[in-house]
Amino acid sequence: MLKTPSAVTPLATGHPVGVSNDEFRAAMSRLAAGVVLVTAQEPPLDPDDPGAPDVEDVGMTATAFMSVSLDPPLVLVSLREGARMDDLLAEQPLWAVSVLSESQRHIAGRFAMKGRISDRLLFEDIPYVRGEVTGAPLVGGALATLECRTEQRVAAGDHTLVIGRVLTAHVPSAEGGPLLHFRGRYRQLG
């Protein structure tokens, strides 16, 4: 039964009557999305410790990523509020994006795991180069790479929308198709 606007009443949680988290998640899973790896460098926790690494690479798989503007070149990534990447990008304005190819499903899965091991170990056997502007890892074999500087952060429910100005854009690999996320799984075209 289709509900009319007058039949939709907000609950104390902010959800209209009849729209549960599971129903919303199921509906949105029908929207295919490209998969990217968002990366940044975290400064050392203790810069005075000579044994501490200079920087720590941090990475996160994202499917809520899009182009916002051509002039100036802007992109947007949606980050779960309080996630490590959200906290890092609140302090560190430089970050990068690698648009993953269909052959990089293992990278997407690795950086999407909850309760995962240290990011340093996750990057260990992945080929990458450092971005010339951000210093952030850019994954080898990615369909495209972007380096960005945060222009704006917008609180949106339980997420933060981070809008970044694109500082560099490269298309290092023309091989293969994009990695997609559809109905809760990684997929490829065709």
Secondary structure by P-SEA (a helix, b strand, c coil): ccccccccccccccccccccaaaaaaaaaabbbbbbbbbbbbccccccccccccbbbbbbbbccccccccccbbbbbbbccccaaaaaaacccccccccccccaaaaaaaaacccccccccccccbbbbccccccccccccccbbbbbccccccccccbbbbbbcccccccccccbbbbbbccccccccc
